[in-house]
Amino acid sequence: MLAVQNLEVVYDDVVLALRGVSLELPDGKIVALLGANGAGKSTLLRALSGLLDIHDGEIRKGSVTLDGTDIGERKPADFARRGIKHVLEGRRVFKELTVEENLRVGAYTARSKLAENTERVYGLFPKLADMRRSTAGYLSGGEQQMLAIGRALMSDPRYLLLDEPSLGLAPMIVAQIRDIVVEINSQGTGVLLVEQNAAMALEIASHGYVMENGRIVMDRPAAELLKDQDVREFYLGLGAEGEVKSSFRDVKHYRRRKRWAS
Amino acid sequence: MTAFLEAVGEGLGTGSVYALLALGFVIIYKAMQVISFAQPAFMLAGIVLVSYLAESVNFWAAVPIAVAAVALLALAVERVAIRPMVGKAVFVIAIITLGVDVVVRVVAGAFIGVDPRSVGDPWGQEVVNVAGIDMAQRNVAALIAMVVVGGLLFAFFRFTPIGLAMRASALDQEAAMAQGVNVGTVFATSWALAGGLAAVAGVFAATGGPIDQNIWIVALAALPVIILGGLDSLGGAVLAGLLIGVVQAVVATYQRDWVPSLETNAGPIVPYLVMMLVLLVRPYGLFGTKEVERV
């Protein structure tokens, strides 16, 4: 199990991005992480994949543990070798390399199984197989996202951290990505899914966390979160809209309710 | 016409030396966005090592040993002087490489001494006749060496995992780290490669006569070459190196007719003139990426 306990992360010695976050990612489960912009979701993923350092971030308190061992201070390469792969927000494929070369870089920590994993990724994304010789930068947004996910899968990771895979994609493509995440998970990979598209994330997740201002404010099974009145209102855009507009008192109510205030 | 073609042949030889040096600059630049001014020193260290080794073993054994030794030296320099500075301003690191350059060059230069030494190459001033044109053997050898080394580099960046990781890391360092690429390894490999390339370049720059204390200045001509080729293009470095070498040799041949007042001084300014003219038309160099400055 990959987990963080009471994690506090500071950027540039001054910006407190996480204020005591605890989260668990069990093997073979999909966990959704919701929250507005700036809530600290990406920071949490960076802490889980060792990428804090190049952003001048630092763990001040708490720990990142893999099966109980503290791995918070290790290098990113170490995280990848231990089977934790982070798919960065905004796809970030190597634009000037071909699709196949992108995948080969993804296999950097698992070179002996290159052929086997390539087959698997091309099986998951048949489109990529057709375009294996094309330059990655010329792929469409959806294809690039698939390449980014495929690249991470090239080392057959135990945990996959997905940072907003649906960012800027058409609804049809989002549905495809969702099905692929489910498929990857059914092959045994644990997925931590960070999403703005809360409906999609909660639909496939077994457990969900809601973050706000660097704190976890909700920690429940996904089914319960889907039914929760606040989540429906603030993240799914359902219910209570009319009331918000009709009365100033309800706006204040909205404001107050927007903070679950731990 | 013969004189012109002979000048071209001469230029291809010098150009190959420039290309080898420029490749080193470009490899380090791609890895760390820093121009390493330590290349002249590694070049001189390579020359000095070969000249001493050639006395005990022969030239052909001396070259690979010296190249490996200079690559190790570059590796050590990177580990000791450069790695702790990673994350500091690029300018700071560039100045540190300048310091490294002075230290290594002074130490290596001291071994040249006052007696004339040579790298003991088998070519000397011999010429070979290629299709009616006399080419100095050493120039042919430099060209062949450059083509072979360039081909090996091409294969290295294309087919080896670390070579591919270096290209990936040059494009997007964070994404490369997320794939498990250790950027420390990338930096170290780039320095070792650049050191080895500088040593090879040095050997061919020093063939054909006694070693000049100031031979490292040749390495500075690689600066206009990399700007001309585009800072981050390996192919550009090779083509620009050959281009500048050839233009320089042609100008050196005809300068007495064109500008008698400059005597023999027109040659060395040619690289900079060519660079300026090309930059007027193509601000990013011949093959450079437009967005070399990454956010």
HADDOCK unambig.tbl for C-alpha pairs under 7 A between the chains (distance, minus, plus):
assign (segid A and resid 76 and name CA) (segid B and resid 177 and name CA) 6.03 0.50 0.50
assign (segid A and resid 76 and name CA) (segid B and resid 178 and name CA) 6.42 0.50 0.50
assign (segid A and resid 76 and name CA) (segid B and resid 180 and name CA) 6.26 0.50 0.50
assign (segid A and resid 77 and name CA) (segid B and resid 177 and name CA) 6.35 0.50 0.50
assign (segid A and resid 77 and name CA) (segid B and resid 180 and name CA) 3.83 0.50 0.50
assign (segid A and resid 77 and name CA) (segid B and resid 181 and name CA) 5.69 0.50 0.50
assign (segid A and resid 77 and name CA) (segid B and resid 182 and name CA) 5.56 0.50 0.50
assign (segid A and resid 78 and name CA) (segid B and resid 180 and name CA) 6.97 0.50 0.50
assign (segid A and resid 80 and name CA) (segid B and resid 178 and name CA) 6.88 0.50 0.50
assign (segid A and resid 80 and name CA) (segid B and resid 179 and name CA) 6.37 0.50 0.50
assign (segid A and resid 80 and name CA) (segid B and resid 180 and name CA) 4.85 0.50 0.50
assign (segid A and resid 81 and name CA) (segid B and resid 180 and name CA) 6.60 0.50 0.50
assign (segid A and resid 85 and name CA) (segid B and resid 178 and name CA) 6.64 0.50 0.50
assign (segid A and resid 85 and name CA) (segid B and resid 179 and name CA) 7.00 0.50 0.50
assign (segid A and resid 86 and name CA) (segid B and resid 178 and name CA) 5.95 0.50 0.50
assign (segid A and resid 92 and name CA) (segid B and resid 175 and name CA) 6.38 0.50 0.50
assign (segid A and resid 94 and name CA) (segid B and resid 168 and name CA) 6.07 0.50 0.50
assign (segid A and resid 94 and name CA) (segid B and resid 171 and name CA) 6.11 0.50 0.50
assign (segid A and resid 94 and name CA) (segid B and resid 172 and name CA) 6.61 0.50 0.50
assign (segid A and resid 105 and name CA) (segid B and resid 164 and name CA) 6.64 0.50 0.50
assign (segid A and resid 105 and name CA) (segid B and resid 165 and name CA) 5.90 0.50 0.50
assign (segid A and resid 105 and name CA) (segid B and resid 179 and name CA) 6.76 0.50 0.50
assign (segid A and resid 106 and name CA) (segid B and resid 179 and name CA) 5.11 0.50 0.50
assign (segid A and resid 108 and name CA) (segid B and resid 161 and name CA) 6.59 0.50 0.50
assign (segid A and resid 108 and name CA) (segid B and resid 179 and name CA) 6.76 0.50 0.50
assign (segid A and resid 108 and name CA) (segid B and resid 180 and name CA) 6.44 0.50 0.50
assign (segid A and resid 108 and name CA) (segid B and resid 181 and name CA) 6.71 0.50 0.50
assign (segid A and resid 109 and name CA) (segid B and resid 180 and name CA) 6.01 0.50 0.50
assign (segid A and resid 152 and name CA) (segid B and resid 179 and name CA) 6.65 0.50 0.50
